[in-house]
C-alpha cells in the first residue's frame, strides 16, 4: 500500500527523488519555463502564475491522496532537473456533480 503521508526519498548515483515542497518552486520554474516543455501537458504551467498554480495543484493532489509529486535532482550537477509523480491508480468510486 502506498502511504501519501510518508516522506519517500529515492536515490542512486545520478539522481535523487524527494517530495515536492513549496520552496522548490523557484528552481523548478527556472528549469521548466519553456513553451516547448508545456506543449503537450494537459495542465498549463508556462509562465510564473500558471506554474505557481501547477505547483499548488500538485501539492493539493498529494493531500487528497491522488498523486505524490517528487522533485528530480541531478546529483552530477547538484541542481533540480524537474519533477515526476507517483500515482495511486487503484479504482475509486466516482462522484458525479451536476449544476442546475
N, C-alpha and C positions, 0 to 999 in steps of 0.2 A: 504494500500500500504506500502511496506517495503522501508525504506529510508536508503540507504547504507552510506550516509554521517553523519547520526545521531550516537551519542555515546550511545549505549544501555548499561545499567547496570542492571542486574537482580540478585536479592539476596533473599535468605531465611535464615533459621537458620544455615544451614550446608554448603552451597556453594554460591559462587558469580561468576557470569559470566560477564566478561568485554571484550572490544575489544582487540584483539591481537595487540601487539606493538613489534617492533624490540628488545626492551630491555627485553622482556620475553624469548628470545631465549635460553640464558644460563640455566635458571632454568628449562625450558621445556625440553631441551636436557638431563639434568640430570635425569628427571623422565621418559624419553622415550627411552633412549639409550639401547634397548634390542632387539635382533633379533626376539624374540617371539612376541613383540608388532607389529612389521612391517611385520610379516609373510604374512598376508592376505591383506595388503594395495596395492592399485594399483600404488601408488607413492612410490618411495624409500625415506626413511627417516633415515635409520640406519647409524650411523657414522656422524662425525661432518660436513663434506662438504655436504653430502646428506641432513642432517637436515637443514642446513643453506638454501639450495635451496628450501626445503619444506616450510620453513617459508616465504621466499621471494615470492614464488609462491602463498601462502595463502594470503599475503598482496596484491599482484597484482590482485588476483581474486576479492578482495573487491573493488579495484579501478575500475575494469571492471564491477562491479555490478552483479557478478555471485554468489559469496559466501561471507558470512560475518563471518570471523573467530573470535572465542571467546576463551579466556582462562578460565579454570575452577580452581577456588581457593577453597581449602578445608579450611573452616573457623575454624574448630576444631584444625587443625594442623598449620594453618596460612601459608600454602605452596601451590604452584601451583600443581595441580593434573593431568592436561592435557589440551586438547583443543577440541573444537567442532565447528561446522559450522551451521549457519542459511543459507538456500539455497533458492534462488529465482527460483522456478521451473515452472514459467509461460512459456508457449511455446514462442520460439524465432524463427525468420527467420533463416534458415540455410545458411551458406556461404560455398560454395564449392570451394576448391582450387585444382589446378592441376599443375603439373610440366611437362614440355615438353622437 
